[in-house]
């Protein structure tokens, strides 16, 4: 009997230990493994559109991996000094696609332009444009040849060639469909940021048929207008010292 009782106690203890170990194993398997968070950059306050981000505008916060956007920035240095192209709410992740450098050139140039200017499309129909050497970020002068008699003015100046606008920045180059083998399409137009009055003036000249050409400035040139005078028939006669004589009266 003593032997039987001891055997039963041993079996019971073994069963208890087995059940305890089994429960611990199941508990360990069922417990979720903690997933480390992701450090991302978020807005420290509401940031309006067209705002240059300062250090006080952003902060780093840990977010769950399934919540953090894939293109969220992580380093404040990647955002400070850039311009927002959309409003960012406080606590919202700062995304790379919503920021742009202040000196950006390209199709989204409207975001970095002076609010007092307008973007106009300038047809790439002159000879310089056909050579495809003008790039976004270049500066050009707009040259016009125009007969002022077309404006209904009682003048005898005839045809004049002059610099209509100086130091105009090419904000973007718009191309047509790509060619074969992925070659860039032909240049169709330039986007220019102009003073509204200058934009109207250029449109008036073009609507009346003025001949328009672009003159590309050197990257080392100053942003001051060049000292030039309009070219007319009288200017040519004086410059080249061409002698004239009055027409004979029949």
FENLINFEN-V937314 format. One record per run of one state. SS is the DSSP state (A for helix, B for strand, O for the rest). FROM is the first residue (numbers start at 0). TO is the last residue. If there is no record, write none. Layout:
ss:from:to
SS:FROM:TO
SS:FROM:TO
This chain:
ss:from:to
O:0:0
A:1:29
O:30:36
B:37:42
O:43:45
B:46:46
O:47:50
B:51:51
O:52:53
A:54:56
B:57:62
O:63:70
B:71:71
O:72:74
A:75:77
O:78:80
B:81:83
O:84:86
B:87:87
O:88:91
B:92:92
O:93:93
B:94:94
A:95:97
B:98:100
O:101:107
A:108:110
O:111:115
B:116:122
O:123:125
A:126:129
O:130:137
B:138:146
A:147:150
O:151:157
B:158:174
O:175:178
A:179:181
O:182:185
B:186:194
A:195:206
O:207:209
B:210:215
O:216:229
B:230:230
O:231:231
A:232:238
O:239:249
